[in-house]
Amino acid sequence: MKKQILSRRVQDIKAYLKTSYAKIENYDESLVRIIIDKIIVHDDYMEIEFKTGNKIEVKK
């Protein structure tokens, strides 16, 4: 079940990106809401979790 949800989410993101501009120059609220699940701010870095389940850390 979770794999199906994840697969659907990835399909939704791909479909959106195909209709968006190739180069993103400005903040796009709708894109952020589509691809990012949550952002956790720590003292020295931020943890960004995407709706696909992937996570990245960005140092300050």
Secondary structure, 3 states (H helix, E strand, C coil): CHHHHHHHHHHHHHHHHHHCCCCCCCCCHHHHHHHEEEEEECCCEEEEEECCCCEEEEEC
